[in-house]
Amino acid sequence: MWLALGLSWCVGILGRGYWTPDEPREADIAWRMSWQPAKAVPLLAGEPFCEKPPLAYWVAGAAIDVFGNDAWAARLPNVLYALVTALAVGLIARRSAGSLAGLAAAAAISTFLLSYQVAIWLATDAPLLAAVAVALWGLYTGFYAMSTGERLRGYSCMHAALAVGFLAKSAAAWMVPALTFFTLVVWERRWRELLRWELYLGLILQAVLILSWVWVVYVGPDGPAHLRVFFWNNLVGRFAHVDAPEELQYAAAHRNTPGKYFIELPAYLWPWTLLVLAAARGAWRRRQEPGDRRSMVRFAAAVFLPTLCVLSIAATARNIYLAPALAGVALLLGWWAEDLETAHDRWDLRALRGTSILLLLMVAVVAAAVLIVGRESWDGLHARAAYAALSLSGLIIAAGCSLWSLRAAGRGQLVRALCALLLAYCALLTGPASQIYRSVDTWQDLASIGRAVAHDAVDRQLILFAPDETTRAFVDLYTATSVDLIPGPISPKSADRLRAHLAATPRSVVLTQLPGRTESRTLRELKDWLGLKPRTTTNPRTTTNPSTTANPSAMTPRPDSDLTPGWAVAAGLHVAHRYALPNGRRYALLDSDVATASR
């Protein structure tokens, strides 16, 4: 099991480049952290980035400093985060229900679609998930301890993990453990737990670690303003609207909708959704079991349900916010798996068979994706052979294990069926996925655009016009660390600022993102086969300037980005170079008509 999980982690974490959204931004912050002298406040393209505390960037920056500025190096700590998460959740289940429960819970938290996405993504959520998992292990140990020493060790471990989680993603680390603790106190009527000194002693350690960082930020440049963004705009502002500038209104992005998390929950739990339903049904049927067995189910429910309810009424909603609470679902699955051989019914059997069939269907879908997406990666005989071998082996193993699971379930060997399902899913996450990632890397290769811009804008001052965080990040990483910035959105006011800036620095060139996508050859052929009208595409390095047909009064880019944007024509600019990724972003490097004439 651990080998299969390790391979799936390594492929997803180490086997691909930086992908949007977010990863280029996080990569730039980590790269900056690897060499910036003051490390209390993260920097994005040289400017303070106060959305998250710096711990994740410290660790990723240290890996970059040792191994170089590559995607696999920046994500290398994620392997440790994933392992810690699995071990912590597995230890809780092992202590409360048995060894099989521990293995099943560890496998579940590692392979839920949402928690797997968190584990392989370069962001602050992977260390947060690991810290919350360790904090829950400490909470379980302390809450159900049989001695003072054990209780002190458990609660102290919880506080140490919460301090680490806080330094990774602020007070969001406290939500799941705090809601779990108070839910258990009320549910089990253990009011005395609130008065135990062992619960509060670890607060000293947590306060020392957190306040030390807060003090360093406070005494630094613009310290009070940075702390306000860290703790007011970015924390309270995620749950409610606060008085803040427009760019710091975090509640305006990722708006929540009624029932969003409940509707999307089956996708978060994929591919074990049916097994979770069977486990929840089994927990309800066996709710009158002895106290030790009930405590495991109560703890699992206390971890997941209160957080789900709180997030459902928050102003903002992103799927990753729920990831730390999935530890509760993993614990429930572990509890269910422990007695699967001796205490199952027909609904458990149907859940296993249904999951086997779903994985067989997934094998077919992945096989189609490999054929469609991977065609453009077959750039030579050896590459084609390696691509086919890795993809085919993973698909065969996944299909074989899914069929093995169906057969084992039919014979009543439900634990073997579970193991076969895990192997099938991990096979899909390794062989075929590794080859699909290779193709997706070409769609996300912003480094190539950054280096091309550096070549084309050599010895010229670069202006970024209305860039998003991703644009600022890859330009800082691969083009230049010193650029001029005209913030967005694109409007008459920002266009006026651009003209004034160009008047002061007439030899500057302007980089701006173009609307739309440039479709790959395979996607165009697929659309032709399906009878769909293909979208307009351009040569990534076209240098023609059809600006005479553009409308100078337009203040937003035209949908047909082969034309020079209207605001650029009005500013006396023309397209010098265009850059595009297949199925990815498009950019234009604009030059001044005056500067071109002078040369």
Phi, psi and omega in degrees: 000312183295326177295316180297316178297318180299318178296318180294322176297312185296321179295312182288328184271315188257349190257024179207169179272195178279131181243146171277154357277161167084319188298318176301321177298311181296325179294318180294319179296316179295318178297316176300318182296335182290342182225351180290141185290318179265122190247012181281329182242122177297152180237133172250114182054035176090355180249146182303134178239099191256030176281325186226146169298170196267359190302311181299324180286328174301311185293312179296322178296322177296320177295320177296320180298326182274315190255352180103166185274069176240156182299318182296326180291317180296327181268356183306319177300338180297332176298317178294317179300316181296319180294317179298317179300312181297317181294318182296313179294320178297322179293322177299311182294322180296317181294324188268333187229336180135173186294319179295322177299320179298315179295317182294318180294319178297318179294321182294312182293339179275342189236352169309139183305318183290313182290329175292320176301316179297318184296324186266355186267138175282098182195179180277356185283330179295310175294329176297314180299318179296316181295318179294321179298316178294321178298321178293324176296317176296320179296315180297317180298315182290319185291323182254023181292152179256356180214163180296317181298317180295321180295318180296318179296319181295309182292326177294320175298320178300314182293320178298317179294322179294326176296316177297315179298322177298315180290345176271317184211040172061203187289356173302335179295335184279339192300304185296310179298320181294314178297323178296313182298310184290328175295317179295319180300315181289316183298316183264002179054042180258067184294335180297335181299333179289343184257001183286130180292332180297332180293328190258345183298322180293345177300333180297313179298315181298317180295320180298313182294315184287314183291333176298314178294317180301320181293319179297319177295317185298319183277353179279179179300132179054034184303308180301321179295320178295318180295324177298319179293317180302312193253340180256298183296314188273342181259296178296324181293347175282336184254341182205161177286134180233163178283108184200160174301162185301320182290347179250014177272082184291337179289344180284340179259153179053052183298140179280153174229150182303128176077010184304309184293323179293321180293320185272353185304318178303325178289323179299324185269001180301140004263015187259022184301314181294324178293323178296319177298319178295320179295318179296320177296318179296322178296321179291319180295326186252033184288350179262015180292169179304162188302318181299322180287323180291327183298325179296315180293319178299317180297317179299316179294322180292331178289320191265308192294313180300319179296318178301319181290318180295315180295332182291339180253004179287161180288326181248158181210121170226145184301325184293342178298331184273350187304315180300332180283346179293346174303325178296319178293320178298320178296321178296318178296322177297317178299319181293320184290332185301321183250023187295323182291328189253343187227039180261164175228189186293333180288326174296317179296319179294324178296319178294315180295319178298320178294321177299317180293320178299320178292325174297318176296323179295325176301317179295318179296314180296322178299318177296320179296320179298317181292320184280308186287326188275356183303320185282354175269353181275076186261016178179163183298314181294320179296320179295320180294316180294317180300312182295319183295312181295315181294313184294320180297316178297319180294320179295315179298316181297315179295318180297317180292325177296318177293322176298320178297317178300317181292316180296320179296321178296332178271002181083010179267074191287328178293319175297323178297320177298314180299319180295322178296319179297316179296321179298314182293318179295327176297322177292328181281355181248285186301291181298319182298322181299327180279325175295320178302324181298320178289317180297328177303325180290333177283338187249014188281069179292339178298322180295322177293317180300318180289323178295319177296319178300322179290316185283337181254021183301136180064018176238145176285131184261132176247128173264121182256118179052050182277150169271180183297324180297317179296313179300323183291310185288331174294318179295323182287318193239350185246293183201143178270353179235105179224162173266150188230128170247104186295155176272185002281169178292123184202169175304323181294314180293326177294322176296319177297322178296316180298319179295322180292321179292327177295325180281329180230078189294342181270009181285156170240154188241130175253129179219151177276137177265151179286162174084182181229151172261115186282144178286164180301318181297318180293322177297316180296322179295319179294322177298318180296325180275355180080020180266147181284122180289153178279159179294135179237164181224161172288127183304333184243026179298139180238011178290159184227083179276045187288344182294341180264357182280156178267109185297338183276349181289133183253007174229153180300145176291151174301324176274096188279006169292340177270150175294133180303146182302319180295330178290319177299316179296333179271004180076035182244156172223160181283119176268321180213146172242148180226139180209145174253143178300125183059024184227204187284159178232140179224159175227139173258116186258138179242154181282137176299324179294316181294322179295318180295324181291335179277000000 
